[in-house]
Amino acid sequence: MFDAPVSLAAQDDVAYFSRRRRRDERGRQLYRDLAEVAPHGAWIAKEETGTPIGIAFLHASEDESYVSEIYVEPGYRRQGIAWKLFAAASLDAGDVTRSGLLETDPVAGLAFFLRCGFSLQTPVLRVSGAIPRDDDLLAIAAGQYRFATERIDPVADRTAVASLDREVRGTARPLDHAYFAERAHGVVFRLEGEFVGYAYVWPDGGIGPLAAASGAYLVQFFAYALIALRRTLDASWCKALVPGTNLRILRVATRAGLSVEAVRLFASDAGVGDLSRYVGFHQLLF
């Protein structure tokens, strides 16, 4: 058995795995950003020659420690390296929920997280496709509610957003929203003056995070996000991470011609919020 030493990762180590693990530039940048702010740093395993063979880092929010990345090169698996990386990255994480979005292949990765005390909560589907035509979008957006929208303000809207995040995602994350608002087009939805949800859309066609105070609002929120992508960001393609329990958006996405590209599993060592009212941002953060 190869006993790989584990140490804090340097920027070059993180950059190496960002290129290896992420295909798009937004994903690579997010990878580097999250590794930089990880509460205990990013941790790296190397072979004798100095070649990186594994990496792990977690992301902290108010009530959660999220496994953004834990990866070991295939030829070095089943030798305890993942355990060492996970232990280093989660050192003194405190009494918070641990969670992550897990790849289903290889299945050995699922077994590892089960041994760590995680339970499998729900599948999360990555859907994508061409944004429907305007007439179809307006038909999707039609509904009984008339929402007012305005650009999200991470400071002014912090209390309302945090309360909703605890309901649907299981944790408040104000620092994440500051990051989202700086880089994406984010709005809050109000109904008769009351805050009832938010949504972000991204220049590359990404939708999320999106959260609603009621499942009855979801389809109109999702339609708004599609319209904003087309009209505000001039996008023609969209993608989103939709929990399997969010049947309303999965159904409308299917009707809109979007396809399921991949399936991952959201896992946690404690109960989570109501993901049936949520759309995720990215697998590194969910």
N, C-alpha and C positions, 0 to 999 in steps of 0.2 A: 504494500500500500504506500502510495506517495504522500509524504507529509509536507504539503505546500505551506510555506510561511505566509501569514496574513498580516498586512500592515495598512496604515492609512494610505489612500490612493493620492497620487500626485495629479495635477491637471492633465498631464500627458496621458496618464492611465485612463482617466475618465474620457478624454477625447478619443482614445483608441476604441473604447467600448461603445461610445456614442456613434462612431462611424460603423462599427460592426453590427450594432443592435438596432439602429434606426435608419430608415431609408430616406425619410423626408427631413428637410432642414429644420422645420418647426419641432419635430420630434427630437432631433439632435440637440437643438438649443435648450429645449425643456429638460432633456437628460442632463446636460451640463449644469443648468440652473438648479435643478433639484439636488444633484450631488453636492453642489457648493453650499446649499443651505441645510443639508441633512444634519440633524441634531448631534449626531456622533460622527459625522463625516462619512465619506465613501471609503469602503475597505476593499482591498485588492489582494488576490492570491497570485503568486507567480511561480513558475518552475525554476529550476536551477540556472537556466540561461538568462533569466530575467524577463521572459515572455509572459505577459499577463494571461491567466487562465480562468479567472473568476472575479466577480465584483458584486458588491451588495451595498445598498443604501436605503434608508427609510425616510419618509416625510412625516413631519409632526404637525398636527393641528390641535385644537383645544382639547379634544377628547379622543384622539385616535393617533395611532402610529401605523402609517400605511407603508407597506412593502412596495416601494417604487420599483426596485430592481434587485433581483438575486439570480445570478447566472454563473454557471460553471461550464466550461467547454466540454463537449460530449466525451472526449477521450479521457477526461479526468473525473468523471462522475462516479458516485458510489464509493468514494474514498474519504468521506467526512468533510470535504472542503466546504460544501454548502453550509453545514452546521457551524463551522468556525466563522465563516463570513457573516452568517445571520446573527450569531452570538455577539460578534464585535459590533455590528451595525445597530443592534437593539440593546446595547449595554445600558442599564439603568433607565430604560424607557419609561418607567413609572407605571402606575395603575391606570392604564388607558386601554381602550380597545385596540387590538391589532387586526389589520385587515389587508387585503390585497386582491388584485385581479389576476387570476392564474391562467396560464396557457394549459390546454388540455392534452397537448402532445409535447414531450413524452409524458405518459401517465405517472412515471416515477416522481415527477415534480409534485403532483397532487398528493402522493403518498407522503412526501417530505412535509408538506404543510399540514396534513392530517396529524402527523407525529408531533408537529409543533403546537397542536391544540386548536387549529383552525377547523371550522365547520364550513361546508359548502352551502352557500345561501341561495344563490340564484344564477342562472346563466346570464351573460351579458352579450348581446349581439351587436356586431359592428355592421351597420347597414349603410349603403351608399348607392349613388346613381345620379342620373341627370335630374336637375330641378324641373318640376313640371311647368307647363306653359301657364301664362298669367291667368287664363280663364279657369284652368283647373285649380290653381292656387287660391283664387277667390272663392271657388266653390268649397274648398277645404276650410277656408277661413270663416265662411259664413256660420254663424251660430247665434245663440240667444243672448250672449253677453257682449257688452260694449266696453271694451277696456281702454283706458287711457295709458299711454306709454311715454316714458321719458328716459334719457340716458341714466344709467346707474351711477350712483355716487357712492363709492365704497365707504366713505366717512358718514355722510348723512343717512344712508340706508343701512348702516352696519347692524343696528339692533334688529330690524325687521328681517334682513337677510339671514342673520345668524340664527334667529328663532326658526325660520323655515328650514334652514340647513340641518338643524338638530332634529327636526321632524322627519325629513325625507332622507338625509344622508347619514344621520347619526352623529354628526359633529359640526360645530361652528368652525369656520375657517376664514377669518377676515383677511389674513395676509394673502391667501390664495386669490381672493376677490380683488385685492389691490393689483395683483399680477394680471388677472384676467382683464380688468377694466383698462389697464394701460395698453394692452396689446390687441384687444378685440372690441367689437361693437356690442356693448351690453345695454340692456334696457330692463326697467322694472315695469310691471303691469299693476295698474290700480283699477279697482272696481268701486265706483261711487266713493272715490277718495281713499279707499283702503288698499294697502299693499297686499297683493295676492300672488306674486311670483316674479321670476326674473328669467332672462335668457341671454346667452352670448352667441354671437356668430363670428366666424373667423375668415380672414381673406382667402384661406385655402379651401373654403367650403365646409369647414367644421361647424357643427352645432353642439353647444354645450359648454359648461353645464346649464341645464334648464331645470327649473323646479316650480311646482305649482302648489298652492294651498289646498286645491281641490282637484281631483282627477277630472272633474267636469270641464276644467279649463284647458286641459292638456292639448287637445287637438287644435284649438285656436292659437295657443302659444306656439306650437310647432309650425303651423301655417305661417304665423308672423315671422318666425325665424327663416323659413324658406323664402318668403317675400323679401325680407331684409337682405338675404344673401344675393338675390338677383338684382334688386333695385339699388341697394346701398353699396354693396361690395362688388357688383358686376360679376358675380360667380355664376357658373352654369352647372356646377357639380356640387353635391353635398355628401356629407358623411356624419354619422352619429353613433354613439355607444348607448344602446337602449337595453335596460334590464328586461329580462324575460317576463317579469311581473307587470311591466308597463304595457298592457295589452292594447290600450287605446292608441298609443303612438305606433306600436308595431303593426297594428291593423291599417292605420292610415298610411304608414310608410309603404306597406305592401300594395295598397290600392294606388299609391302614387308611382309605383313602378320601381321602387328601391329594392336592392337585392341584399341578401345576407352574405357578407364576405368572410366573416370569422365568428367564432363563438369562444368566449372565455368564461370563467367562473368567478364570481365574487365570493370571497371567503372571509370569515371573521371568527375571532374567538369569543365573541359576545353578540348579543342581539344588535341589529342595525335599525336604521330608520325605515321609512316606507318608500322603498325604491320604485314602487308602482307610480310615483309622482315625480320621477327624476329621469334625466338624461345626462350621461356622463360626459366629461371633457376629454380625457385621454387616459390610456391604460396606465401611464406612469403616475397618474394622480387620481383618476376616476372622479 
